[in-house]
């Protein structure tokens, strides 16, 4: 059972690496209003100060926090992926910093702030792109928590006007996952009936089967009041339970009060104010409860997850197999693919291609049809003497002989008359060139349709080859048209 959470964490890292989360994984999503104490709860669970602090909205990107419990040296070495030289008892790593190890938790806070500003800037805006942080410590239980921006109502500074809608949409994206557990954080000095976190949780989890409520700031309630009814579930019942915690005050944070000391004070507070609930309240009990709920939730989701993973593995294995063997010599493979395409192109023109169309003419057969049928019929329909009378011919001959009668027809008059008639062949010839060009373009598509497996394996190379061949044909078209026009003016070429 203890290995379930690390396995889910590993899957989460893999999906983030490939850039797509194709499986909805079990995780605990922390939801709460701004300044409700979400960050303090997380820090108390970890036992270290590592989250950014300040006024207004501080958490501006989802923080996926993976806690890994390490104890024995063997576990520490395995947890750090075999890294040597880690002398610290606790350390953290970010997914975006590769293998860099942070042993100073102040540096972890600074890295979160700088990574947040890299995406969102300094204008208090938010971004749905998550930050992945993994903390290794002997003082934590295996957990996966998602810290989301706090729910706010009014935009401040340069925040967009729809900041409330953006935050709620981001929260709904995470808590709508049916495999997620919802940790709804509410401050005790507010009316629980108006809790935004519980309202959002109820929208996606109406039965409350995956919602756990946490009541913070119990020590800040008005004198003479208590949260007994709330903690007992008499105000709003929550199936997974309601747990009260006492976080450090701002004064405690400013005076660098240790979290271990704060946890002791928390136990004293519950023993004094809520003795009947002291054994099932506080941060330590919350951490154990979250660990137990997450493991049980993963166990319940495991059959479906296993089936989904097996299906995806089979699908992607089939795709990988279709790509063929690894390429050892890139230059040789490139030359081979281009040669095969050129050979297929030539074979289509020659009529020796492996794939021959049976529904229509294509390739060399269609080019032959264009020359002998389409162009041939057009030439046959042209009367060579149209527009040329006997008087025109006699006049041209007499004008070419000058003052002397000629025994033979002068060459000048012949060229003059033939050139005028050949000009009528220019338009059909240009149309023939256009039809042949279109067919040569179609041959490219024909070769693409029946491409070799190697060419289908490299779609960008395939597109590049098609683009180059198409460009070459397009480049030669005006030159061919010019040759046709020149030949139509030179009767000696006929």
KOLKOL-887978 format. One record per residue (C-alpha): x, y, z; residue number from 1. Coordinates in pm, whole numbers. Example, Ala and Ser with C-alpha at 12.3 -4.5 7.8 and 13.67 -1.06 7.14 Angstrom:
# residues 2
east; north; up; i
1230; -450; 780; 1
1367; -106; 714; 2
//
This chain:
# residues 494
east; north; up; i
0; 0; 0; 1
282; 242; 84; 2
416; 219; -271; 3
90; 333; -433; 4
145; 707; -392; 5
503; 706; -532; 6
379; 515; -835; 7
109; 777; -898; 8
371; 1050; -852; 9
589; 885; -1115; 10
300; 867; -1359; 11
228; 1233; -1295; 12
588; 1326; -1380; 13
579; 1118; -1698; 14
259; 1282; -1820; 15
404; 1625; -1750; 16
719; 1534; -1945; 17
526; 1424; -2253; 18
306; 1733; -2225; 19
-32; 1563; -2191; 20
-225; 1413; -1905; 21
-417; 1137; -2077; 22
-518; 972; -1750; 23
-690; 1146; -1460; 24
-472; 1052; -1165; 25
-571; 1050; -796; 26
-448; 1354; -603; 27
-555; 1587; -324; 28
-663; 1932; -441; 29
-646; 2210; -182; 30
-923; 2468; -232; 31
-995; 2777; -28; 32
-1059; 3148; -31; 33
-775; 3394; -37; 34
-602; 3415; 304; 35
-801; 3122; 440; 36
-477; 2955; 553; 37
-418; 2705; 270; 38
-45; 2772; 248; 39
-6; 2756; 626; 40
-177; 2416; 632; 41
63; 2284; 365; 42
366; 2421; 546; 43
250; 2264; 871; 44
211; 1928; 697; 45
562; 1955; 553; 46
705; 2106; 870; 47
909; 2370; 686; 48
865; 2727; 558; 49
888; 2707; 181; 50
586; 2882; 28; 51
580; 3248; -85; 52
429; 3493; 161; 53
272; 3835; 118; 54
-50; 4028; 92; 55
-315; 3967; -169; 56
-299; 3670; -405; 57
31; 3488; -351; 58
-33; 3149; -510; 59
-72; 3236; -879; 60
11; 2903; -1039; 61
-96; 2551; -938; 62
171; 2394; -719; 63
174; 2015; -741; 64
349; 1913; -421; 65
472; 1556; -390; 66
585; 1455; -42; 67
816; 1155; -23; 68
896; 997; 311; 69
1261; 889; 334; 70
1426; 723; 630; 71
1705; 471; 579; 72
2014; 565; 373; 73
1906; 313; 109; 74
1568; 484; 82; 75
1736; 825; 60; 76
1964; 712; -222; 77
1678; 550; -411; 78
1452; 852; -358; 79
1716; 1089; -495; 80
1761; 872; -806; 81
2108; 764; -702; 82
2242; 1115; -650; 83
2556; 1115; -437; 84
2651; 1386; -193; 85
2315; 1474; -36; 86
2402; 1530; 326; 87
2089; 1723; 423; 88
1809; 1550; 609; 89
1545; 1714; 388; 90
1565; 1842; 31; 91
1348; 1936; -261; 92
1359; 1915; -639; 93
1165; 2090; -915; 94
1072; 1920; -1238; 95
1163; 2229; -1443; 96
1517; 2247; -1295; 97
1600; 1889; -1397; 98
1840; 1734; -1142; 99
1915; 2043; -931; 100
1873; 1969; -560; 101
1759; 2234; -311; 102
1862; 2177; 50; 103
1778; 2533; 158; 104
1401; 2580; 179; 105
1440; 2956; 141; 106
1584; 2884; -204; 107
1279; 2668; -275; 108
1056; 2967; -193; 109
1263; 3193; -417; 110
1249; 2940; -701; 111
868; 2920; -673; 112
846; 3300; -683; 113
1080; 3336; -981; 114
914; 3054; -1175; 115
573; 3207; -1106; 116
684; 3550; -1225; 117
839; 3394; -1535; 118
495; 3289; -1655; 119
259; 3539; -1492; 120
477; 3850; -1459; 121
453; 4095; -1173; 122
94; 4202; -1228; 123
-65; 3951; -987; 124
-211; 3756; -1280; 125
-253; 3378; -1274; 126
-148; 3093; -1501; 127
-285; 2737; -1531; 128
66; 2597; -1596; 129
160; 2397; -1284; 130
485; 2395; -1089; 131
601; 2048; -984; 132
782; 2033; -649; 133
896; 1714; -478; 134
1007; 1727; -114; 135
1197; 1441; 48; 136
1190; 1425; 426; 137
1178; 1169; 709; 138
915; 1387; 880; 139
643; 1366; 613; 140
401; 1102; 494; 141
368; 1011; 127; 142
120; 1258; -19; 143
37; 1437; -343; 144
-120; 1779; -291; 145
-222; 2048; -539; 146
-217; 2403; -404; 147
-436; 2634; -614; 148
-479; 3013; -613; 149
-717; 3136; -346; 150
-1068; 3237; -447; 151
-1094; 3616; -471; 152
-1382; 3848; -553; 153
-1235; 4185; -648; 154
-938; 4230; -888; 155
-652; 4434; -748; 156
-365; 4613; -919; 157
-321; 4502; -1278; 158
-528; 4185; -1237; 159
-774; 4118; -1520; 160
-1140; 4207; -1445; 161
-1243; 3841; -1472; 162
-985; 3715; -1220; 163
-1257; 3551; -1010; 164
-1388; 3360; -1311; 165
-1035; 3253; -1412; 166
-956; 3119; -1065; 167
-1285; 2931; -1038; 168
-1237; 2776; -1382; 169
-887; 2664; -1284; 170
-1016; 2514; -958; 171
-1302; 2335; -1137; 172
-1053; 2188; -1385; 173
-876; 2008; -1099; 174
-1165; 1917; -871; 175
-1383; 1795; -1160; 176
-1142; 1504; -1192; 177
-1345; 1219; -1041; 178
-1023; 1062; -913; 179
-925; 1367; -705; 180
-989; 1428; -337; 181
-1098; 1781; -242; 182
-947; 1945; 65; 183
-1182; 2237; 129; 184
-1016; 2491; 358; 185
-1238; 2737; 548; 186
-1148; 2989; 816; 187
-1331; 2943; 1147; 188
-1390; 3319; 1184; 189
-1614; 3320; 876; 190
-1961; 3179; 820; 191
-1920; 2821; 699; 192
-2256; 2840; 519; 193
-2099; 3094; 282; 194
-1777; 2899; 227; 195
-1673; 2927; -137; 196
-1453; 2616; -118; 197
-1737; 2397; 10; 198
-1973; 2543; -249; 199
-1736; 2456; -535; 200
-1675; 2112; -386; 201
-2048; 2045; -363; 202
-2098; 2152; -727; 203
-1869; 1872; -852; 204
-1911; 1630; -561; 205
-2277; 1655; -456; 206
-2258; 1333; -251; 207
-1948; 1453; -66; 208
-1772; 1119; -113; 209
-1437; 1279; -195; 210
-1450; 1602; 6; 211
-1265; 1662; 333; 212
-1314; 1993; 516; 213
-1041; 2171; 713; 214
-1127; 2451; 957; 215
-840; 2695; 1017; 216
-792; 2993; 1250; 217
-983; 2835; 1539; 218
-777; 3048; 1777; 219
-904; 3369; 1615; 220
-1274; 3317; 1687; 221
-1462; 3576; 1891; 222
-1449; 3535; 2265; 223
-1731; 3323; 2398; 224
-1778; 3132; 2073; 225
-1647; 2799; 1955; 226
-1658; 2579; 1647; 227
-1784; 2263; 1814; 228
-2097; 2242; 1601; 229
-1896; 2303; 1287; 230
-1630; 2043; 1374; 231
-1896; 1787; 1467; 232
-2064; 1833; 1128; 233
-2387; 1973; 1266; 234
-2376; 2287; 1052; 235
-2268; 2136; 721; 236
-2201; 1760; 720; 237
-1903; 1636; 525; 238
-1876; 1261; 467; 239
-1497; 1234; 485; 240
-1491; 1446; 798; 241
-1409; 1792; 926; 242
-1069; 1851; 1086; 243
-970; 2162; 1278; 244
-617; 2302; 1274; 245
-441; 2601; 1426; 246
-180; 2769; 1206; 247
89; 3014; 1300; 248
-20; 3377; 1318; 249
145; 3647; 1114; 250
329; 3752; 1430; 251
461; 3396; 1471; 252
583; 3398; 1112; 253
749; 3736; 1150; 254
926; 3623; 1468; 255
1044; 3302; 1295; 256
852; 3073; 1527; 257
942; 2714; 1444; 258
670; 2494; 1300; 259
754; 2218; 1548; 260
686; 2458; 1832; 261
365; 2571; 1662; 262
250; 2209; 1634; 263
304; 2162; 2007; 264
106; 2478; 2082; 265
-165; 2346; 1851; 266
-199; 2029; 2057; 267
-212; 2232; 2379; 268
-485; 2450; 2226; 269
-705; 2153; 2137; 270
-650; 1988; 2474; 271
-767; 2307; 2638; 272
-1049; 2427; 2406; 273
-1174; 2105; 2244; 274
-1060; 1815; 2467; 275
-1316; 1576; 2322; 276
-1182; 1638; 1971; 277
-813; 1669; 2054; 278
-723; 1319; 1934; 279
-881; 1378; 1590; 280
-781; 1736; 1531; 281
-459; 1913; 1443; 282
-206; 1905; 1161; 283
-56; 1565; 1243; 284
-396; 1399; 1242; 285
-478; 1582; 916; 286
-161; 1450; 750; 287
-232; 1093; 860; 288
-593; 1123; 745; 289
-490; 1256; 404; 290
-234; 979; 363; 291
-491; 714; 454; 292
-764; 863; 233; 293
-531; 902; -63; 294
-403; 545; -39; 295
-757; 406; -10; 296
-873; 629; -293; 297
-586; 511; -514; 298
-670; 152; -425; 299
-1032; 207; -532; 300
-926; 376; -857; 301
-651; 125; -931; 302
-849; -128; -1141; 303
-975; 143; -1374; 304
-633; 307; -1389; 305
-466; -25; -1467; 306
-711; -95; -1748; 307
-664; 253; -1889; 308
-284; 229; -1873; 309
-285; -112; -2044; 310
-509; 16; -2324; 311
-289; 322; -2377; 312
27; 110; -2369; 313
-113; -119; -2638; 314
-216; 180; -2852; 315
116; 360; -2826; 316
314; 37; -2865; 317
131; -17; -3193; 318
218; 338; -3298; 319
583; 285; -3201; 320
599; -40; -3395; 321
467; 140; -3703; 322
767; 374; -3688; 323
1006; 88; -3756; 324
1356; 31; -3624; 325
1575; 311; -3489; 326
1765; 512; -3751; 327
2136; 446; -3723; 328
2271; 635; -4027; 329
2059; 947; -4081; 330
2227; 1049; -4406; 331
2186; 706; -4562; 332
1822; 690; -4451; 333
1752; 1034; -4594; 334
1908; 946; -4928; 335
1720; 617; -4936; 336
1382; 783; -4872; 337
1438; 1053; -5136; 338
1555; 790; -5388; 339
1248; 575; -5326; 340
1018; 872; -5377; 341
1194; 967; -5700; 342
1178; 607; -5823; 343
807; 584; -5740; 344
749; 911; -5926; 345
930; 788; -6237; 346
758; 448; -6220; 347
418; 618; -6210; 348
504; 801; -6532; 349
645; 486; -6695; 350
352; 273; -6583; 351
563; 33; -6377; 352
447; 147; -6031; 353
329; -114; -5781; 354
-1; 63; -5722; 355
-191; 113; -6048; 356
-522; 300; -6057; 357
-816; 111; -6204; 358
-1080; 383; -6181; 359
-910; 654; -6392; 360
-605; 730; -6602; 361
-306; 862; -6416; 362
65; 922; -6456; 363
223; 860; -6793; 364
-100; 713; -6936; 365
-287; 1038; -6870; 366
-3; 1246; -7014; 367
-19; 1030; -7325; 368
-396; 1081; -7339; 369
-347; 1458; -7309; 370
-102; 1464; -7602; 371
-278; 1220; -7837; 372
-642; 1271; -7751; 373
-706; 1609; -7593; 374
-431; 1805; -7772; 375
-456; 1589; -8086; 376
-831; 1647; -8129; 377
-778; 2018; -8078; 378
-516; 2027; -8356; 379
-739; 1825; -8588; 380
-1023; 2069; -8535; 381
-808; 2359; -8654; 382
-833; 2434; -9029; 383
-476; 2514; -9144; 384
-607; 2744; -9418; 385
-867; 2921; -9207; 386
-848; 3294; -9265; 387
-613; 3246; -9561; 388
-749; 3293; -9915; 389
-590; 3215; -10253; 390
-565; 3586; -10319; 391
-370; 3632; -9993; 392
-122; 3363; -10098; 393
-75; 3504; -10451; 394
-35; 3854; -10319; 395
230; 3742; -10068; 396
423; 3555; -10340; 397
413; 3848; -10583; 398
522; 4091; -10315; 399
814; 3866; -10227; 400
939; 3840; -10591; 401
963; 4210; -10654; 402
985; 4326; -11018; 403
1091; 3985; -11146; 404
866; 3684; -11200; 405
971; 3385; -10986; 406
1002; 3024; -11093; 407
978; 2896; -10730; 408
776; 3017; -10431; 409
995; 3259; -10236; 410
1090; 3142; -9883; 411
1002; 3480; -9734; 412
641; 3460; -9841; 413
618; 3100; -9715; 414
746; 3193; -9368; 415
517; 3493; -9353; 416
208; 3290; -9429; 417
300; 2989; -9212; 418
396; 3203; -8913; 419
55; 3365; -8913; 420
-119; 3029; -8921; 421
106; 2874; -8655; 422
19; 3153; -8415; 423
-322; 2987; -8392; 424
-155; 2677; -8237; 425
-12; 2873; -7945; 426
-324; 2874; -7724; 427
-396; 2497; -7754; 428
-28; 2425; -7692; 429
-23; 2635; -7375; 430
-338; 2458; -7259; 431
-164; 2124; -7319; 432
132; 2238; -7107; 433
-107; 2336; -6829; 434
-282; 1997; -6835; 435
52; 1811; -6827; 436
166; 2029; -6535; 437
-152; 1949; -6343; 438
-99; 1578; -6402; 439
261; 1598; -6282; 440
126; 1762; -5966; 441
-128; 1482; -5927; 442
150; 1227; -5953; 443
305; 1382; -5641; 444
-18; 1325; -5451; 445
-42; 974; -5593; 446
308; 895; -5467; 447
217; 1048; -5130; 448
-94; 832; -5102; 449
106; 517; -5161; 450
419; 635; -4982; 451
665; 393; -4840; 452
655; 318; -4468; 453
977; 511; -4421; 454
824; 826; -4570; 455
512; 797; -4356; 456
739; 766; -4054; 457
878; 1114; -4115; 458
582; 1342; -4200; 459
792; 1660; -4197; 460
1037; 1508; -4444; 461
742; 1398; -4655; 462
602; 1752; -4657; 463
944; 1893; -4745; 464
984; 1655; -5042; 465
637; 1741; -5171; 466
711; 2112; -5133; 467
1043; 2087; -5319; 468
899; 1885; -5610; 469
596; 2112; -5635; 470
820; 2417; -5634; 471
1041; 2268; -5905; 472
742; 2200; -6132; 473
606; 2547; -6066; 474
945; 2697; -6149; 475
969; 2513; -6484; 476
614; 2600; -6595; 477
680; 2958; -6717; 478
1000; 2844; -6892; 479
806; 2574; -7079; 480
536; 2824; -7175; 481
803; 3057; -7309; 482
949; 2778; -7523; 483
605; 2707; -7669; 484
559; 3075; -7757; 485
903; 3094; -7923; 486
845; 2776; -8127; 487
510; 2908; -8246; 488
697; 3199; -8405; 489
959; 2980; -8579; 490
804; 2781; -8864; 491
1136; 2618; -8946; 492
1107; 2423; -8619; 493
789; 2249; -8736; 494
//
